Amino acid sequence: MDSVLQDLRYALRTLQRAPLFTVIAILTLGLGIGATTVVFTILNGVVLRPLQYEASDRLFGVWEQNERGTTGWGPTSVPRLARAERRL
């Protein structure tokens, strides 16, 4: 335990001798910790947490094919969705 305290005192004395380095090191640590926190918060809210819907594992998407035969992902009209539902 004495060696840890001795190392801590030595580190503080060294940082007092170079105040510019100390400020840059503290700012770098602060920016790194802040950026990591922001990225984790975004990923946690968007990717890691389940959706806030009841039975969210049963959600699905609708693909629609137009007259030219190309497919696209996007919104469809309610009448088209009702027609497709009647065909099922």
N, C-alpha and C positions, 0 to 999 in steps of 0.2 A: 504494500500500500504506500510505503514511503517513496518508492521509485516512481509511482504514478503521480504523486503530488510534486515531486521534484521535476518530472517531465512537464507537468502542467505549468509550473512556475517558469521553467526555461522557455516554454512556448510563449507565454504571456510577455516575458521580457523581450523576446525576439520580435514579437509583433509590435511592441511599443517602439522599437528602434526603427521600424519601417512602416510608418503610418499609411502611406499610399498603397503599399502591398496589402495591408490589413483591410483597407476600405474596398479595394478591388476584390479581394478574396471573399469578404462578407457579401458584397453585391452579387458576385457570381454564385455563391451558395444560395442566396435568396432568390435569384432569378431561376436557378435550376429547380429548387424545391417548389416554387410557385408554378412553373411550367408543368412539372410533373403532376402536381395537384390538379391543375386545370385539365390536362389530358385524361387523367384517371376519372375525374368527375364526369366529363363528357362521355367517355367510354362506358362508365358504369350506368349512366342514365340511358344511353342509346343501345348498347350492345348487351351488357351483362344482365340487366334486370329484365324480368319477363314483362310482356305487355300488360297494361292495366285494363284488360278486357276479361270478362267472364268467358271461359273456354277459349282462351287465346290460341290454343294449339289447333283449333278447328278453323282458323281464318284461311282464306284462299284468295287467289287473284284470278282475274278473268282475262283471257287472251281473245282477241277478236281478229278475224281474217277478213280483209276487204275484198272487193270484186276483182282486183288485180292479182290476188293470191298472196300478197305480202302480209306478214303478221306484224302486229305492233302491240306495245304495252301502253295502256292508257285508259282513260275513262270511256265508258260506253253509255248509251242512253238507256233510260228506264224501259221504254217499249222494246228495244232490242233484247234487253236482259229478260223481260217477261216472255218474249217469244222463245228464247233459248230455253227458258225454264219449262215452258209447256212442251217442248220437244223431248225433254228428258223424261 
